[in-house]
Amino acid sequence: MMATMKEFAVFALTVLAVTSPTLAGLRASCTNDAFCKDTSNGGDANAVCATAGQTCSCTGAYKANTGGTACVTKGLGDTCTDNAHCTNVAKATCKSSTCQCMNGYKTSGSTCTAVFGITCSAVGDCAGLDNAACTDSKCACHTDYGVKDNECKMKVSAMTCSNDSGCTTNVPNSQCVSSKCKCKDSYKENVNVCVLNGASGLAANIGILSSVLIILSYLIKL
């Protein structure tokens, strides 16, 4: 009798599942996105109706939770096909189809933290920062590199060349001098770029302003 009751209960639940209206859960079959996004019927605003299999699934920077009942934000290590899928973690990007920390940053739990300048005792401690090493117990850039935006960039003066175009292609306002790139006059090196020298830049701006005033004065006389 007990076995019969159990069989009946299983049968009843099966019938109920088949005859009840389908909820818009992440695993539910669907025909359009609106069905999957219907939060009043078990859906999720970040779900869409996937063409393959016609089932509700999370999209973009979201993934299904453990129970497959809701969409939650993606984190480090989750699959991705675009950098936009990893934006929920600051300084993360899509590399090798997974969300990983950008160059210059390393995984610290569920976040990305800057590597340059942190305390270290071995080269491995500076992993995540290309062209760097553990120097004097600090993660620092190699000799020919300088820090820029928490990355080690090759300095202009360390770039080799055979002609001016070999420098200007990568660094505007630079030139080739003795097989090495060098910033042009009135410019100074700022790691991997050439920027206007403060004094020279001011002089240049004054010169331009003077020329404009002369032209305006001439036009007024006309």
LOPA-162013 format. One record per atom (N, C-alpha, C): residue in three letters; x, y, z. Coordinates in pm, whole numbers, padded with zeros to 5 digits, always signed. Layout:
BEGIN
AlaXYZ/...
REM end
This chain:
BEGIN
Met+00084-00120+00000/Met+00000+00000+00000/Met+00087+00125+00000/Met+00197+00125+00081/Met+00287+00239+00090/Met+00352+00266-00046/Ala+00396+00158-00116/Ala+00459+00172-00247/Ala+00361+00229-00347/Thr+00234+00187-00336/Thr+00131+00235-00428/Thr+00108+00384-00409/Met+00105+00431-00286/Met+00086+00573-00257/Met+00201+00656-00313/Lys+00323+00606-00302/Lys+00439+00679-00355/Lys+00432+00690-00505/Glu+00390+00579-00569/Glu+00378+00580-00715/Glu+00272+00679-00759/Phe+00164+00685-00683/Phe+00056+00778-00715/Phe+00103+00924-00701/Ala+00182+00950-00596/Ala+00232+01086-00571/Ala+00323+01130-00685/Val+00410+01039-00729/Val+00501+01071-00840/Val+00422+01099-00966/Phe+00318+01015-00991/Phe+00233+01032-01109/Phe+00161+01166-01105/Ala+00110+01203-00988/Ala+00036+01328-00973/Ala+00125+01449-00999/Leu+00246+01444-00947/Leu+00340+01554-00967/Leu+00379+01566-01114/Thr+00393+01452-01180/Thr+00428+01454-01322/Thr+00318+01517-01405/Val+00195+01479-01375/Val+00079+01535-01446/Val+00071+01685-01422/Leu+00094+01726-01298/Leu+00087+01868-01261/Leu+00191+01949-01337/Ala+00311+01891-01349/Ala+00419+01962-01418/Ala+00390+01979-01565/Val+00321+01878-01624/Val+00291+01882-01767/Val+00177+01976-01797/Thr+00073+01974-01712/Thr-00047+02052-01739/Thr-00041+02196-01689/Ser+00054+02227-01596/Ser+00063+02363-01542/Ser+00128+02455-01645/Pro+00094+02588-01643/Pro+00153+02684-01735/Pro+00306+02686-01718/Thr+00379+02695-01829/Thr+00526+02696-01823/Thr+00575+02829-01767/Leu+00659+02826-01664/Leu+00715+02947-01608/Leu+00836+02991-01688/Ala+00861+03121-01687/Ala+00972+03174-01765/Ala+01104+03164-01691/Gly+01134+03044-01643/Gly+01260+03023-01574/Gly+01373+03014-01675/Leu+01498+03018-01629/Leu+01610+03016-01721/Leu+01619+02886-01801/Arg+01560+02780-01749/Arg+01566+02652-01819/Arg+01439+02624-01897/Ala+01347+02718-01897/Ala+01219+02696-01964/Ala+01233+02714-02114/Ser+01151+02640-02190/Ser+01150+02656-02335/Ser+01087+02791-02366/Cys+01122+02850-02479/Cys+01073+02983-02511/Cys+01064+03003-02662/Thr+00997+03109-02700/Thr+00986+03144-02842/Thr+01030+03288-02866/Asn+01045+03368-02758/Asn+01088+03507-02775/Asn+01155+03558-02647/Asp+01226+03670-02660/Asp+01298+03728-02547/Asp+01205+03778-02437/Ala+01092+03833-02476/Ala+00998+03890-02379/Ala+00955+03785-02276/Phe+00936+03661-02321/Phe+00896+03554-02231/Phe+01003+03532-02124/Cys+01130+03534-02167/Cys+01240+03509-02074/Cys+01264+03625-01977/Lys+01229+03746-02021/Lys+01251+03865-01939/Lys+01134+03895-01845/Asp+01027+03819-01855/Asp+00908+03843-01773/Asp+00934+03805-01628/Thr+00975+03903-01548/Thr+01009+03877-01408/Thr+00888+03837-01324/Ser+00769+03872-01369/Ser+00648+03838-01293/Ser+00613+03691-01311/Asn+00679+03626-01403/Asn+00649+03486-01431/Asn+00774+03399-01419/Gly+00869+03445-01333/Gly+00988+03364-01308/Gly+01104+03392-01399/Gly+01091+03492-01489/Gly+01200+03523-01581/Gly+01302+03616-01519/Asp+01394+03664-01601/Asp+01499+03753-01554/Asp+01525+03859-01661/Ala+01544+03983-01617/Ala+01563+04095-01709/Ala+01687+04079-01797/Asn+01782+03997-01751/Asn+01907+03979-01825/Asn+01912+03846-01900/Ala+01795+03790-01929/Ala+01787+03664-02002/Ala+01728+03687-02141/Val+01763+03601-02233/Val+01709+03606-02369/Val+01675+03464-02412/Cys+01600+03456-02521/Cys+01561+03325-02573/Cys+01670+03280-02670/Ala+01753+03188-02627/Ala+01865+03142-02709/Ala+01815+03064-02829/Thr+01871+03093-02945/Thr+01829+03025-03069/Thr+01855+02876-03059/Ala+01972+02841-03007/Ala+02006+02699-02994/Ala+01926+02636-02880/Gly+01833+02551-02911/Gly+01754+02483-02809/Gly+01631+02558-02765/Gln+01620+02686-02805/Gln+01503+02766-02770/Gln+01476+02762-02620/Thr+01580+02793-02543/Thr+01565+02799-02398/Thr+01613+02934-02346/Cys+01560+02976-02233/Cys+01599+03103-02173/Cys+01740+03091-02116/Ser+01825+03186-02150/Ser+01961+03184-02098/Ser+02010+03327-02074/Cys+02105+03341-01986/Cys+02160+03473-01953/Cys+02248+03521-02067/Thr+02261+03650-02079/Thr+02338+03706-02190/Thr+02439+03810-02143/Gly+02535+03839-02230/Gly+02631+03945-02202/Gly+02714+03922-02078/Ala+02709+04017-01985/Ala+02793+04012-01865/Ala+02728+03934-01752/Tyr+02632+03847-01787/Tyr+02561+03771-01685/Tyr+02569+03621-01711/Lys+02552+03543-01606/Lys+02552+03397-01614/Lys+02442+03344-01523/Ala+02404+03220-01543/Ala+02300+03160-01459/Ala+02357+03126-01322/Asn+02277+03144-01219/Asn+02323+03107-01085/Asn+02327+02955-01073/Thr+02372+02905-00958/Thr+02389+02761-00940/Thr+02262+02683-00967/Gly+02148+02737-00925/Gly+02022+02667-00944/Gly+01960+02690-01080/Gly+02021+02779-01160/Gly+01967+02807-01292/Gly+01835+02880-01288/Thr+01812+02956-01181/Thr+01684+03025-01166/Thr+01694+03176-01188/Ala+01815+03230-01195/Ala+01832+03374-01212/Ala+01966+03405-01276/Cys+01979+03525-01329/Cys+02105+03568-01389/Cys+02184+03651-01288/Val+02310+03619-01273/Val+02398+03694-01183/Val+02519+03743-01263/Thr+02586+03845-01213/Thr+02699+03904-01287/Thr+02815+03806-01298/Lys+02885+03813-01410/Lys+03002+03729-01431/Lys+03119+03784-01351/Gly+03211+03695-01316/Gly+03329+03735-01240/Gly+03454+03681-01306/Leu+03567+03694-01240/Leu+03693+03644-01293/Leu+03687+03493-01313/Gly+03733+03447-01428/Gly+03732+03304-01457/Gly+03611+03258-01535/Asp+03509+03343-01545/Asp+03389+03305-01620/Asp+03413+03320-01770/Thr+03341+03244-01850/Thr+03358+03247-01994/Thr+03310+03379-02053/Cys+03371+03418-02165/Cys+03334+03543-02231/Cys+03372+03538-02379/Thr+03314+03625-02457/Thr+03350+03638-02598/Thr+03380+03783-02632/Asp+03360+03872-02535/Asp+03381+04015-02557/Asp+03422+04080-02426/Asn+03501+04187-02434/Asn+03544+04258-02313/Asn+03426+04308-02231/Ala+03316+04342-02300/Ala+03197+04393-02231/Ala+03138+04291-02134/His+03168+04164-02155/His+03116+04060-02066/His+03186+04057-01931/Cys+03297+04130-01920/Cys+03376+04127-01796/Cys+03373+04261-01721/Thr+03288+04353-01764/Thr+03287+04488-01706/Thr+03240+04495-01562/Asn+03183+04388-01511/Asn+03138+04391-01371/Asn+03255+04385-01273/Val+03373+04350-01325/Val+03494+04348-01243/Val+03587+04457-01296/Ala+03616+04555-01213/Ala+03703+04666-01255/Ala+03840+04614-01297/Lys+03890+04665-01411/Lys+04021+04631-01466/Lys+04029+04486-01514/Ala+03915+04429-01554/Ala+03914+04294-01610/Ala+03886+04303-01760/Thr+03932+04203-01834/Thr+03912+04198-01978/Thr+03894+04053-02020/Cys+03848+04033-02143/Cys+03826+03898-02194/Cys+03952+03850-02264/Lys+04020+03752-02205/Lys+04141+03695-02263/Lys+04128+03543-02266/Ser+04157+03484-02382/Ser+04148+03338-02397/Ser+04010+03287-02355/Ser+03907+03366-02390/Ser+03766+03329-02367/Ser+03726+03324-02219/Thr+03806+03385-02132/Thr+03768+03394-01991/Thr+03796+03535-01938/Cys+03721+03576-01839/Cys+03742+03708-01778/Cys+03867+03703-01691/Gln+03965+03785-01724/Gln+04091+03790-01650/Gln+04130+03934-01624/Cys+04220+03953-01529/Cys+04268+04087-01499/Cys+04353+04139-01615/Met+04344+04270-01641/Met+04423+04333-01745/Met+04571+04329-01709/Asn+04656+04351-01809/Asn+04798+04359-01782/Asn+04823+04473-01683/Gly+04905+04447-01583/Gly+04930+04547-01480/Gly+04850+04522-01354/Tyr+04761+04423-01362/Tyr+04676+04389-01247/Tyr+04678+04238-01226/Lys+04653+04195-01105/Lys+04648+04052-01077/Lys+04526+04019-00993/Thr+04487+03893-00999/Thr+04369+03848-00925/Thr+04392+03853-00775/Ser+04300+03916-00707/Ser+04304+03923-00561/Ser+04163+03891-00512/Gly+04138+03762-00491/Gly+04002+03719-00457/Gly+03914+03732-00580/Ser+03813+03816-00571/Ser+03721+03837-00683/Ser+03746+03970-00754/Thr+03857+04037-00718/Thr+03887+04167-00778/Thr+04025+04168-00843/Cys+04055+04276-00914/Cys+04185+04294-00977/Cys+04258+04409-00907/Thr+04379+04385-00863/Thr+04455+04489-00795/Thr+04584+04519-00872/Ala+04629+04644-00865/Ala+04749+04686-00937/Ala+04872+04614-00884/Val+04963+04577-00975/Val+05083+04503-00937/Val+05201+04597-00911/Phe+05214+04702-00992/Phe+05331+04790-00981/Phe+05343+04848-00840/Gly+05461+04833-00782/Gly+05487+04892-00652/Gly+05452+04807-00533/Ile+05388+04692-00555/Ile+05352+04609-00439/Ile+05476+04538-00386/Thr+05471+04498-00261/Thr+05583+04427-00199/Thr+05594+04286-00258/Cys+05716+04241-00285/Cys+05737+04108-00343/Cys+05863+04044-00286/Ser+05872+03915-00304/Ser+05992+03842-00260/Ser+06043+03752-00371/Ala+05963+03736-00477/Ala+06002+03653-00592/Ala+05938+03708-00718/Val+05993+03669-00833/Val+05942+03717-00962/Val+05793+03685-00977/Gly+05754+03568-00929/Gly+05615+03525-00940/Gly+05517+03619-00874/Asp+05564+03693-00775/Asp+05476+03786-00704/Asp+05433+03901-00795/Cys+05508+03922-00903/Cys+05478+04033-00995/Cys+05406+03984-01120/Ala+05358+03860-01117/Ala+05284+03805-01230/Ala+05163+03893-01258/Gly+05139+03919-01386/Gly+05029+04007-01423/Gly+05079+04141-01473/Leu+05207+04167-01448/Leu+05269+04291-01494/Leu+05382+04255-01589/Asp+05357+04270-01719/Asp+05458+04236-01819/Asp+05578+04331-01810/Asn+05693+04280-01847/Asn+05817+04359-01850/Asn+05853+04417-01713/Ala+05829+04338-01610/Ala+05859+04381-01473/Ala+05930+04270-01397/Ala+05989+04305-01286/Ala+06058+04208-01201/Ala+06052+04255-01056/Cys+06087+04164-00966/Cys+06089+04198-00824/Cys+06226+04260-00793/Thr+06228+04389-00772/Thr+06354+04462-00746/Thr+06346+04535-00613/Asp+06440+04506-00527/Asp+06441+04568-00393/Asp+06308+04549-00323/Ser+06256+04428-00335/Ser+06130+04389-00269/Ser+06007+04464-00320/Lys+06017+04520-00440/Lys+05904+04590-00501/Lys+05890+04547-00647/Cys+05768+04535-00696/Cys+05747+04504-00837/Cys+05775+04631-00917/Ala+05876+04626-01003/Ala+05917+04744-01079/Ala+05942+04708-01225/Cys+05934+04807-01312/Cys+05956+04786-01455/Cys+06104+04761-01484/His+06131+04688-01592/His+06268+04668-01637/His+06330+04802-01676/Thr+06462+04804-01692/Thr+06536+04927-01718/Thr+06482+05010-01833/Asp+06452+04948-01946/Asp+06407+05023-02064/Asp+06258+05051-02066/Tyr+06193+05028-01953/Tyr+06048+05048-01944/Tyr+06013+05144-01831/Gly+05899+05209-01846/Gly+05852+05299-01742/Gly+05705+05273-01716/Val+05657+05307-01599/Val+05518+05279-01565/Val+05425+05384-01624/Lys+05318+05336-01685/Lys+05216+05422-01745/Lys+05083+05349-01733/Asp+04989+05411-01661/Asp+04858+05347-01640/Asp+04872+05207-01581/Asn+04961+05195-01484/Asn+04986+05069-01414/Asn+05040+04958-01505/Glu+05097+04996-01618/Glu+05162+04901-01708/Glu+05305+04946-01732/Cys+05392+04852-01767/Cys+05530+04886-01800/Cys+05541+04903-01951/Lys+05560+05026-01995/Lys+05568+05058-02137/Lys+05713+05087-02175/Met+05751+05045-02295/Met+05887+05074-02341/Met+05906+05224-02359/Lys+06017+05275-02307/Lys+06048+05418-02318/Lys+06080+05453-02463/Val+06050+05575-02501/Val+06079+05622-02637/Val+06227+05604-02667/Ser+06312+05643-02574/Ser+06458+05637-02594/Ser+06512+05496-02603/Ala+06430+05396-02572/Ala+06476+05256-02578/Ala+06435+05190-02710/Met+06354+05260-02787/Met+06306+05205-02915/Met+06413+05221-03022/Thr+06442+05113-03093/Thr+06541+05118-03200/Thr+06475+05157-03332/Cys+06554+05211-03424/Cys+06499+05256-03552/Cys+06608+05262-03658/Ser+06567+05272-03784/Ser+06661+05288-03895/Ser+06631+05417-03971/Asn+06511+05473-03946/Asn+06473+05601-04007/Asn+06363+05665-03922/Asp+06327+05788-03954/Asp+06228+05861-03874/Asp+06093+05792-03870/Ser+06052+05733-03984/Ser+05921+05669-03987/Ser+05912+05551-03890/Gly+06028+05492-03861/Gly+06031+05382-03766/Gly+05995+05427-03625/Cys+06005+05558-03601/Cys+05969+05614-03470/Cys+05830+05678-03473/Thr+05806+05761-03574/Thr+05680+05836-03579/Thr+05558+05747-03597/Thr+05578+05628-03656/Thr+05465+05536-03673/Thr+05404+05500-03538/Asn+05488+05482-03438/Asn+05440+05444-03304/Asn+05437+05562-03207/Val+05525+05660-03230/Val+05533+05773-03138/Val+05535+05905-03216/Pro+05423+05972-03224/Pro+05419+06102-03293/Pro+05517+06201-03228/Asn+05570+06292-03309/Asn+05663+06396-03261/Asn+05796+06339-03214/Ser+05835+06228-03277/Ser+05965+06169-03245/Ser+06047+06158-03374/Gln+06175+06128-03360/Gln+06263+06115-03476/Gln+06370+06011-03445/Cys+06438+05965-03550/Cys+06542+05863-03533/Cys+06679+05930-03528/Val+06748+05911-03419/Val+06882+05970-03401/Val+06977+05860-03353/Ser+07078+05829-03436/Ser+07176+05725-03401/Ser+07109+05592-03367/Ser+07012+05555-03453/Ser+06940+05426-03441/Ser+06853+05415-03316/Lys+06827+05527-03252/Lys+06738+05529-03136/Lys+06633+05639-03155/Cys+06513+05612-03107/Cys+06407+05713-03117/Cys+06430+05821-03013/Lys+06398+05943-03052/Lys+06416+06057-02962/Lys+06307+06159-02990/Cys+06258+06222-02885/Cys+06154+06323-02903/Cys+06213+06445-02974/Lys+06135+06506-03061/Lys+06181+06623-03135/Lys+06200+06742-03041/Asp+06267+06844-03092/Asp+06286+06966-03014/Asp+06148+07020-02974/Ser+06141+07079-02859/Ser+06017+07133-02800/Ser+05930+07024-02738/Tyr+05976+06897-02749/Tyr+05902+06787-02688/Tyr+05992+06713-02590/Lys+05931+06648-02493/Lys+06006+06569-02397/Lys+05943+06432-02382/Glu+06023+06338-02339/Glu+05977+06200-02325/Glu+05893+06182-02199/Asn+05780+06119-02215/Asn+05695+06081-02103/Asn+05667+05932-02119/Val+05763+05853-02079/Val+05764+05708-02095/Val+05756+05669-02243/Asn+05637+05638-02294/Asn+05624+05589-02431/Asn+05566+05691-02529/Val+05556+05817-02488/Val+05503+05922-02575/Val+05590+06047-02565/Cys+05575+06135-02664/Cys+05646+06263-02662/Cys+05542+06373-02639/Val+05563+06451-02534/Val+05468+06558-02502/Val+05538+06693-02510/Leu+05460+06797-02532/Leu+05518+06932-02542/Leu+05591+06968-02414/Asn+05711+07018-02428/Asn+05786+07066-02312/Asn+05713+07188-02258/Gly+05699+07200-02129/Gly+05623+07310-02069/Gly+05661+07447-02121/Ala+05788+07483-02112/Ala+05834+07615-02155/Ala+05820+07631-02305/Ser+05860+07528-02380/Ser+05852+07535-02526/Ser+05707+07543-02572/Gly+05623+07466-02503/Gly+05481+07467-02538/Gly+05419+07604-02516/Leu+05458+07668-02406/Leu+05405+07801-02376/Leu+05453+07901-02481/Ala+05581+07890-02518/Ala+05635+07981-02619/Ala+05563+07962-02752/Ala+05536+07836-02786/Ala+05468+07807-02912/Ala+05328+07865-02912/Asn+05258+07851-02799/Asn+05122+07904-02789/Asn+05121+08056-02797/Ile+05222+08121-02735/Ile+05231+08267-02740/Ile+05254+08312-02885/Gly+05339+08234-02955/Gly+05367+08267-03095/Gly+05243+08258-03180/Ile+05162+08155-03158/Ile+05038+08137-03234/Ile+04940+08250-03203/Leu+04929+08285-03073/Leu+04840+08392-03032/Leu+04882+08525-03095/Ser+05011+08551-03100/Ser+05062+08674-03160/Ser+05025+08681-03307/Ser+05038+08570-03376/Ser+05005+08565-03518/Ser+04858+08593-03541/Val+04774+08536-03455/Val+04629+08558-03465/Val+04594+08704-03443/Leu+04658+08767-03345/Leu+04630+08908-03316/Leu+04672+08997-03432/Ile+04785+08965-03494/Ile+04832+09043-03609/Ile+04732+09036-03723/Ile+04680+08913-03748/Ile+04582+08894-03856/Ile+04453+08969-03826/Leu+04409+08963-03701/Leu+04285+09032-03662/Leu+04302+09183-03677/Ser+04418+09233-03638/Ser+04447+09376-03648/Ser+04442+09421-03795/Tyr+04497+09338-03882/Tyr+04498+09368-04026/Tyr+04357+09371-04082/Leu+04274+09272-04040/Leu+04137+09263-04088/Leu+04054+09381-04042/Ile+04077+09430-03919/Ile+04002+09544-03865/Ile+04032+09669-03945/Lys+04157+09687-03984/Lys+04197+09804-04061/Lys+04130+09806-04199/Leu+04101+09686-04250/Leu+04034+09677-04378/Leu+03888+09724-04364/
REM end
